[in-house]
Amino acid sequence: MEAKLILYVLPCLFFLLHPSMANAINYADALGKSILFFEGQRSGKLPPGQRMTWRGNSGLSDGSTANVDLVGGYYDAGDNVKFGLPMAFTTTMLAWSVLEFGRLMQGELNNAKAAVRWGSDYLLKAATATPNTLYVQVADPNQDHSCWERPEDMDTPRNVYKITSQNPGSDVAAETAAALAAASLVFKRSDPAYSSKLLHAAMRVFDFANRYRGSYSDSLSSVVCPFYCSYSGYHDELLWGASWLHRASNNFTYMSYIQSNGALLGAGDDDYSFSWDDKRVGTKILLSKGFLKNKVQGLQLYKAHSDNYICSLIPGTNSYQAQYTPGGLFYKESGSNLQYVTATSFLLLTYSKYLRSTGATVSCGSSVLTPSQLISLAKKQVDYILGQNPAGMSYMVGFGSHYPLRVHHRGSSLPSFHSHPGHISCNDGFQYLHSNSPNPNLLVGAVLGGPDNKDSFSDNRDNYQQAEPATYINAPFVGALAFFAGARRAT
């Protein structure tokens, strides 16, 4: 009875358009643009094949204040800071997208792998530059945010921040280990030497995270909070990191760690959010594959909790608790809500893949959900982001005919160095922040924070909660778009 109720409730709850309109979405185009976005976030010396041509080299002396090379990596969002925790999560999710759906990316696969490598190259340097040290951030965000400058000619201090055995950061270290391990799988066949280097670095960083426990929010509170505080603590990252190391290495040591420490690290807890901060749900989905495909009995618990998470998203189940806007968008919070939408969509599709490959279903009390229902919910979220919503607006910049024009992003909103080679100082840039003119440089593929709980969106550059992009919004979306691009080609 409940299963039937779900089928009837979904069409009523979600904003559905005519099938012919749904078929008009070009997922392959969206996929290419979602990957291109990462070229707009690059720091360092840009390669000859750089396609986001309004960007230039930046941060070429990063790390020099500590006598290390920290050139490269990604700016997290609309500023010029390199935050280690969200960058590592971004790299993990890009790698996971390639691992699960890379075969569906076709001509975009090499671009996706390049996006992974831009992150993993930097994280490898940050993890190996100094023994028993992980460099986790470049630039003081308080000073960076007091200016509105292009990354190409920024003159704010590029301070370097690190964690050590005396000032630990198990959260950012274990996430870095996860990123390096996941990336090692991406390059296992195409570049085995590089893959091996990533995996061995991941093992060392995870050992460091586990041996010297503590939160980086305590060690570096003045420069990581409130920007990227580890609100969930570090237990979730330790379990997440061990899970990725087990998948990448097939070393039973990590499975033993998971089984011995899982209860302490949150394996038995239900959690309903997945983000750069909280990895618990992602870990359960990742580990559920071991039970579904290999029947590892010690992992049955993770399948059960994965089911609980999925059931919480589906109207009509006993444990349904998610919130949706009147137009059908999954809604978690006012600031950068689409990060939760893209991450949730990715998990729905990945779990549906695991279920389908083993003929399994989701148990929601007395009702059962099929993989197709998970895919249907994910599709509604992806389609909403790409323009099938009450506003008729695509929240991906450069996709469709109607998308935000005033993006909260320094490089995109200021004149490029090509059109304005002269230096634009810290304070002089604010006239562009507060201007009502469209951004002069299109940050193609950027998915913004998105609308509020009433489906309302203000295309205002000062409205950073809605108008700012972030790498961790796009990273899981790459995998989701690859899935639907592949499904479209198959029909």
C-alpha positions as CSV (number, residue, x, y, z in Angstrom):
1,M,0.0,0.0,0.0
2,E,2.8,2.4,0.9
3,A,4.7,1.7,-2.3
4,K,1.6,2.7,-4.3
5,L,1.2,5.8,-2.2
6,I,4.6,6.9,-3.1
7,L,3.9,6.6,-6.8
8,Y,0.8,8.7,-6.5
9,V,2.4,11.3,-4.2
10,L,5.4,12.0,-6.3
11,P,3.6,13.5,-9.3
12,C,1.6,15.7,-7.0
13,L,4.6,17.0,-5.0
14,F,7.1,17.7,-7.8
15,F,6.8,20.4,-10.5
16,L,6.5,18.3,-13.6
17,L,6.6,19.6,-17.2
18,H,5.4,18.1,-20.4
19,P,7.6,15.1,-21.5
20,S,8.4,16.9,-24.7
21,M,10.0,19.7,-22.6
22,A,11.9,17.2,-20.5
23,N,13.4,15.6,-23.6
24,A,14.7,19.0,-24.7
25,I,17.4,19.0,-22.0
26,N,20.9,18.5,-23.5
27,Y,22.6,16.6,-20.7
28,A,25.8,16.1,-22.7
29,D,26.1,19.9,-23.2
30,A,25.5,20.5,-19.5
31,L,28.1,17.8,-18.6
32,G,30.8,19.5,-20.8
33,K,30.0,22.9,-19.2
34,S,30.0,21.5,-15.7
35,I,33.5,20.3,-16.2
36,L,34.7,23.5,-18.0
37,F,33.7,25.4,-14.9
38,F,36.7,24.0,-13.1
39,E,39.1,25.7,-15.5
40,G,37.6,29.0,-14.2
41,Q,38.6,28.1,-10.7
42,R,42.2,27.1,-11.4
43,S,45.0,28.7,-9.5
44,G,48.6,28.5,-10.7
45,K,50.2,28.5,-14.1
46,L,47.5,27.7,-16.6
47,P,48.3,25.0,-19.2
48,P,48.4,25.6,-23.0
49,G,45.0,23.9,-23.5
50,Q,43.2,26.3,-21.1
51,R,39.7,26.8,-22.5
52,M,38.4,29.5,-20.1
53,T,40.6,32.0,-21.8
54,W,39.6,35.1,-19.8
55,R,41.5,33.6,-16.9
56,G,45.3,34.0,-16.5
57,N,48.1,32.7,-14.3
58,S,47.7,33.4,-10.5
59,G,49.2,32.5,-7.2
60,L,52.5,31.7,-8.7
61,S,54.4,32.3,-5.5
62,D,52.0,30.3,-3.3
63,G,53.9,28.5,-0.6
64,S,57.0,30.6,-0.8
65,T,56.5,32.1,2.6
66,A,56.9,28.6,4.0
67,N,59.6,27.6,1.5
68,V,57.4,25.1,-0.1
69,D,55.7,24.8,-3.5
70,L,51.9,25.2,-3.2
71,V,51.3,26.6,-6.7
72,G,48.1,25.2,-8.3
73,G,44.9,23.8,-7.0
74,Y,41.5,25.4,-7.0
75,Y,39.9,28.5,-5.6
76,D,36.9,27.2,-3.7
77,A,34.2,29.6,-4.8
78,G,34.0,33.3,-5.6
79,D,37.1,34.4,-3.7
80,N,40.8,33.8,-4.1
81,V,41.5,31.5,-1.1
82,K,42.6,27.9,-1.4
83,F,40.8,26.0,1.3
84,G,42.0,22.5,1.8
85,L,38.9,20.8,3.2
86,P,36.5,21.7,0.4
87,M,39.2,21.3,-2.3
88,A,39.9,17.8,-1.1
89,F,36.2,16.9,-1.0
90,T,35.8,18.4,-4.5
91,T,38.6,16.2,-5.8
92,T,37.1,13.1,-4.1
93,M,33.8,13.8,-5.7
94,L,35.2,14.5,-9.1
95,A,37.1,11.2,-8.9
96,W,34.0,9.3,-7.7
97,S,32.1,10.8,-10.6
98,V,34.7,9.4,-13.1
99,L,34.8,6.0,-11.4
100,E,31.1,5.4,-11.4
101,F,30.1,7.2,-14.6
102,G,33.2,7.8,-16.6
103,R,32.2,5.4,-19.3
104,L,29.2,7.5,-20.0
105,M,31.3,10.7,-20.4
106,Q,32.6,9.9,-23.9
107,G,34.4,12.9,-25.2
108,E,34.4,14.7,-21.9
109,L,36.2,11.9,-20.0
110,N,39.7,13.4,-20.6
111,N,38.5,16.8,-19.5
112,A,37.0,15.3,-16.3
113,K,40.3,13.4,-15.6
114,A,42.2,16.7,-16.1
115,A,39.9,18.3,-13.5
116,V,40.7,15.5,-11.1
117,R,44.4,15.8,-11.7
118,W,44.5,19.6,-11.2
119,G,43.2,18.9,-7.7
120,S,45.2,15.8,-6.9
121,D,48.5,17.4,-8.2
122,Y,48.1,20.1,-5.6
123,L,47.0,17.9,-2.8
124,L,50.0,15.6,-3.5
125,K,52.3,18.6,-3.1
126,A,50.5,19.7,0.1
127,A,50.8,16.2,1.6
128,T,54.5,15.5,0.7
129,A,56.3,18.8,1.0
130,T,57.2,18.4,4.6
131,P,57.3,15.3,6.8
132,N,54.5,14.9,9.4
133,T,52.9,18.1,8.0
134,L,49.9,18.8,5.7
135,Y,49.5,22.2,4.2
136,V,45.7,22.9,4.3
137,Q,45.2,26.5,3.2
138,V,46.7,29.4,1.3
139,A,45.6,32.9,2.1
140,D,43.9,34.5,5.1
141,P,40.2,34.6,4.2
142,N,39.5,37.6,6.4
143,Q,42.0,39.7,4.4
144,D,41.0,38.2,1.1
145,H,37.4,38.9,1.7
146,S,38.1,42.6,2.5
147,C,39.1,43.0,-1.1
148,W,37.4,42.5,-4.5
149,E,40.3,41.6,-6.8
150,R,41.1,39.4,-9.7
151,P,43.2,36.3,-8.9
152,E,45.6,37.4,-11.6
153,D,46.7,40.6,-9.8
154,M,45.6,40.1,-6.2
155,D,48.0,41.6,-3.7
156,T,46.5,40.3,-0.4
157,P,48.8,38.2,1.8
158,R,49.2,34.6,0.7
159,N,49.8,33.2,4.1
160,V,50.3,29.4,4.4
161,Y,48.5,27.3,7.1
162,K,49.3,23.7,8.1
163,I,48.5,21.0,10.5
164,T,51.1,19.0,12.4
165,S,51.3,16.4,15.1
166,Q,51.1,19.2,17.7
167,N,48.3,21.0,15.9
168,P,46.3,18.2,14.3
169,G,43.5,18.2,11.7
170,S,42.2,14.7,11.3
171,D,39.2,15.9,9.3
172,V,41.1,17.7,6.6
173,A,43.9,15.1,6.6
174,A,41.5,12.1,6.2
175,E,39.6,13.9,3.5
176,T,42.9,14.6,1.7
177,A,43.6,10.9,2.0
178,A,40.2,10.0,0.5
179,A,40.9,12.4,-2.4
180,L,44.3,11.0,-3.1
181,A,43.0,7.4,-2.9
182,A,40.0,8.1,-5.1
183,A,42.2,9.9,-7.7
184,S,44.7,6.9,-7.7
185,L,41.8,4.8,-9.0
186,V,41.1,7.2,-11.8
187,F,44.7,7.0,-13.1
188,K,45.3,3.3,-12.2
189,R,45.3,2.2,-15.9
190,S,46.3,5.4,-17.8
191,D,49.2,6.5,-15.5
192,P,50.1,3.6,-13.1
193,A,53.2,5.4,-11.7
194,Y,51.2,8.5,-10.8
195,S,48.4,6.3,-9.4
196,S,50.9,4.5,-7.2
197,K,52.4,7.8,-5.9
198,L,48.9,9.1,-5.0
199,L,48.0,5.9,-3.2
200,H,51.1,5.8,-1.1
201,A,50.7,9.4,-0.2
202,A,47.1,8.7,0.7
203,M,48.2,5.9,3.1
204,R,50.7,8.2,4.8
205,V,48.2,11.0,5.2
206,F,45.5,8.7,6.6
207,D,48.0,7.3,9.1
208,F,48.8,10.9,10.1
209,A,45.1,11.7,10.5
210,N,44.4,8.7,12.6
211,R,47.6,8.8,14.7
212,Y,47.3,12.5,15.6
213,R,43.6,13.1,16.3
214,G,41.9,16.4,16.5
215,S,39.9,18.9,14.5
216,Y,41.5,21.5,12.3
217,S,38.8,23.9,13.4
218,D,40.5,23.8,16.8
219,S,44.0,24.1,15.5
220,L,43.3,26.8,12.9
221,S,40.0,28.3,14.1
222,S,40.7,32.0,13.2
223,V,41.3,31.2,9.5
224,V,39.0,28.3,8.8
225,C,36.0,29.4,10.8
226,P,33.3,30.4,10.1
227,F,34.2,29.7,6.5
228,Y,34.8,25.9,6.5
229,C,34.6,24.9,10.1
230,S,34.4,21.1,10.6
231,Y,31.0,21.2,12.3
232,S,30.6,17.4,12.1
233,G,33.9,16.7,13.7
234,Y,36.5,14.3,12.3
235,H,35.1,10.9,12.9
236,D,33.2,10.9,9.7
237,E,36.3,11.7,7.6
238,L,38.3,8.9,9.3
239,L,35.7,6.4,8.3
240,W,35.4,7.9,4.8
241,G,39.1,8.0,4.3
242,A,39.5,4.4,5.4
243,S,36.7,3.4,3.0
244,W,38.4,5.0,0.1
245,L,41.7,3.5,1.0
246,H,40.2,0.0,1.2
247,R,38.6,0.5,-2.3
248,A,41.8,1.8,-3.8
249,S,44.3,-0.6,-2.2
250,N,42.2,-3.8,-1.5
251,N,44.4,-4.0,1.6
252,F,42.4,-5.8,4.3
253,T,44.0,-3.6,7.0
254,Y,41.5,-0.9,6.0
255,M,38.6,-3.2,6.1
256,S,39.7,-4.4,9.6
257,Y,39.9,-0.7,10.6
258,I,36.4,-0.1,9.4
259,Q,35.0,-3.1,11.2
260,S,36.9,-2.3,14.4
261,N,36.3,1.4,14.5
262,G,33.0,1.8,12.6
263,A,30.7,2.0,15.7
264,L,32.9,4.6,17.3
265,L,33.1,6.6,14.1
266,G,29.4,6.8,13.4
267,A,28.5,3.6,11.4
268,G,25.4,3.0,13.5
269,D,24.1,6.6,13.2
270,D,21.5,7.7,10.7
271,D,22.4,10.9,9.0
272,Y,20.6,12.9,6.3
273,S,23.1,15.3,4.8
274,F,26.1,14.9,2.6
275,S,28.5,17.7,2.0
276,W,32.1,18.9,2.2
277,D,31.7,18.8,6.0
278,D,29.7,15.7,6.7
279,K,30.7,12.4,5.0
280,R,28.6,9.9,6.9
281,V,25.9,9.2,4.3
282,G,28.5,9.1,1.5
283,T,30.5,6.5,3.4
284,K,27.5,4.3,4.0
285,I,26.6,4.4,0.2
286,L,30.3,3.6,-0.6
287,L,30.5,0.7,1.8
288,S,27.1,-0.7,0.9
289,K,28.7,-1.8,-2.4
290,G,30.8,-4.3,-0.5
291,F,27.8,-5.9,0.9
292,L,25.7,-5.8,-2.2
293,K,28.3,-7.1,-4.6
294,N,30.6,-9.1,-2.4
295,K,28.3,-10.1,0.4
296,V,30.7,-8.8,3.1
297,Q,28.5,-9.4,6.1
298,G,30.2,-6.9,8.2
299,L,29.0,-4.2,5.8
300,Q,25.3,-5.1,6.0
301,L,24.8,-2.4,8.5
302,Y,25.9,0.2,5.9
303,K,23.3,-1.0,3.4
304,A,20.6,-0.8,6.1
305,H,21.5,2.8,6.9
306,S,21.8,3.7,3.2
307,D,18.3,2.5,2.8
308,N,17.2,4.7,5.8
309,Y,18.8,7.7,4.1
310,I,17.0,7.0,0.8
311,C,13.7,6.4,2.5
312,S,14.0,9.8,4.2
313,L,14.0,11.5,0.8
314,I,10.9,9.8,-0.6
315,P,7.4,11.1,0.2
316,G,5.0,8.5,1.5
317,T,7.6,6.3,3.4
318,N,7.4,6.0,7.2
319,S,10.7,7.7,7.6
320,Y,10.2,10.6,5.1
321,Q,11.5,13.8,6.5
322,A,13.1,15.8,3.6
323,Q,11.8,19.2,2.6
324,Y,11.0,20.3,-1.0
325,T,10.1,23.6,-2.4
326,P,6.7,24.1,-4.0
327,G,8.5,23.6,-7.3
328,G,10.0,20.2,-6.2
329,L,13.6,21.2,-5.3
330,F,15.2,19.3,-2.4
331,Y,15.8,22.0,0.2
332,K,18.3,21.8,3.1
333,E,19.3,25.3,4.0
334,S,19.3,28.9,2.8
335,G,23.0,29.2,2.1
336,S,24.2,27.5,-1.1
337,N,21.4,24.9,-1.0
338,L,22.2,23.4,-4.4
339,Q,25.4,21.8,-3.0
340,Y,23.0,19.5,-1.1
341,V,20.9,18.9,-4.2
342,T,23.8,17.9,-6.5
343,A,25.4,15.7,-3.8
344,T,22.0,14.0,-3.0
345,S,21.4,13.4,-6.7
346,F,24.8,11.8,-7.1
347,L,24.2,9.5,-4.2
348,L,20.7,8.5,-5.5
349,L,22.2,7.6,-8.9
350,T,25.2,5.8,-7.4
351,Y,23.1,3.8,-5.0
352,S,20.7,2.9,-7.8
353,K,23.7,1.6,-9.8
354,Y,24.8,-0.6,-7.0
355,L,21.2,-1.9,-6.4
356,R,20.6,-2.6,-10.1
357,S,23.8,-4.5,-10.5
358,T,22.8,-6.9,-7.8
359,G,19.0,-7.0,-8.3
360,A,18.5,-5.4,-4.9
361,T,15.9,-2.8,-3.7
362,V,15.5,-0.3,-0.9
363,S,13.6,-1.4,2.2
364,C,11.4,1.3,3.7
365,G,9.5,-0.5,6.4
366,S,6.6,-2.3,4.7
367,S,7.3,-0.6,1.4
368,V,10.0,-1.2,-1.2
369,L,11.7,1.3,-3.5
370,T,13.2,0.2,-6.8
371,P,16.3,1.7,-8.4
372,S,14.1,3.4,-11.0
373,Q,12.4,5.4,-8.3
374,L,15.7,6.7,-7.1
375,I,16.7,7.7,-10.7
376,S,13.3,9.4,-11.1
377,L,13.9,11.6,-8.0
378,A,17.5,12.4,-9.1
379,K,16.2,13.4,-12.5
380,K,13.7,15.8,-11.1
381,Q,16.5,17.5,-9.2
382,V,18.9,17.7,-12.1
383,D,16.2,19.0,-14.4
384,Y,15.2,21.6,-11.9
385,I,18.7,22.9,-11.8
386,L,18.9,23.0,-15.6
387,G,15.8,25.1,-16.0
388,Q,12.7,23.0,-15.4
389,N,11.4,25.0,-12.5
390,P,8.8,27.6,-11.8
391,A,11.1,30.5,-12.7
392,G,12.2,28.8,-16.0
393,M,15.8,29.6,-15.0
394,S,18.8,27.5,-15.4
395,Y,21.0,27.7,-12.3
396,M,24.0,26.7,-14.4
397,V,25.7,29.7,-15.9
398,G,25.8,29.6,-19.7
399,F,23.3,26.7,-20.0
400,G,20.0,27.4,-21.7
401,S,18.6,30.7,-22.7
402,H,17.9,32.1,-19.2
403,Y,20.5,31.9,-16.5
404,P,22.0,34.2,-13.8
405,L,24.1,37.1,-15.1
406,R,25.4,38.6,-11.9
407,V,27.5,35.9,-10.4
408,H,29.2,36.5,-7.0
409,H,32.7,35.7,-8.3
410,R,35.7,38.0,-8.4
411,G,37.3,36.9,-11.6
412,S,34.1,36.7,-13.5
413,S,32.7,40.1,-12.4
414,L,35.9,42.2,-12.9
415,P,37.2,43.1,-16.3
416,S,39.6,40.4,-17.5
417,F,43.3,41.2,-17.7
418,H,43.0,41.0,-21.5
419,S,40.5,43.9,-21.6
420,H,41.9,45.8,-18.7
421,P,45.7,45.0,-18.3
422,G,46.1,47.6,-15.6
423,H,46.0,46.7,-12.0
424,I,42.6,46.9,-10.2
425,S,43.3,47.5,-6.6
426,C,41.6,46.0,-3.5
427,N,39.0,48.8,-2.9
428,D,38.6,49.8,-6.6
429,G,37.1,46.3,-7.3
430,F,34.1,46.9,-5.1
431,Q,32.4,49.1,-7.8
432,Y,32.1,45.9,-9.9
433,L,30.8,43.9,-7.0
434,H,28.0,46.3,-6.4
435,S,27.3,47.1,-10.0
436,N,24.0,45.9,-11.6
437,S,25.7,45.2,-14.9
438,P,26.1,41.5,-16.0
439,N,29.5,39.9,-15.3
440,P,31.8,40.7,-18.2
441,N,33.4,37.2,-18.2
442,L,31.1,34.2,-18.4
443,L,31.9,31.5,-15.8
444,V,30.5,28.8,-18.0
445,G,29.1,25.7,-16.2
446,A,29.1,27.2,-12.7
447,V,26.1,26.0,-10.7
448,L,25.2,28.7,-8.2
449,G,23.8,28.5,-4.6
450,G,20.3,28.5,-6.0
451,P,16.8,29.5,-5.1
452,D,15.2,29.7,-1.6
453,N,12.5,27.5,-0.1
454,K,9.9,29.3,-2.1
455,D,11.7,28.8,-5.5
456,S,12.7,32.5,-5.5
457,F,16.0,33.7,-6.7
458,S,17.6,37.1,-6.8
459,D,20.1,37.6,-9.6
460,N,22.2,40.0,-7.5
461,R,25.9,39.8,-7.1
462,D,25.8,40.9,-3.4
463,N,23.5,38.0,-2.7
464,Y,26.3,35.5,-2.1
465,Q,24.1,32.8,-0.5
466,Q,22.2,32.4,-3.8
467,A,24.6,33.8,-6.5
468,E,28.0,32.3,-5.5
469,P,29.3,29.1,-7.3
470,A,31.5,26.6,-5.6
471,T,33.6,23.6,-6.8
472,Y,31.8,21.3,-4.4
473,I,28.5,22.1,-5.9
474,N,29.7,21.1,-9.4
475,A,31.8,18.1,-8.5
476,P,29.0,15.6,-7.8
477,F,26.9,17.2,-10.5
478,V,29.5,16.0,-13.1
479,G,28.6,12.4,-12.2
480,A,24.9,13.0,-12.2
481,L,25.0,14.7,-15.6
482,A,27.2,11.9,-17.0
483,F,24.5,9.4,-16.0
484,F,21.7,11.2,-17.8
485,A,23.8,12.0,-20.8
486,G,24.6,8.3,-21.1
487,A,20.9,7.4,-20.6
488,R,19.9,9.9,-23.3
489,R,22.3,8.3,-25.8
490,A,21.0,4.9,-25.0
491,T,17.4,5.8,-25.9
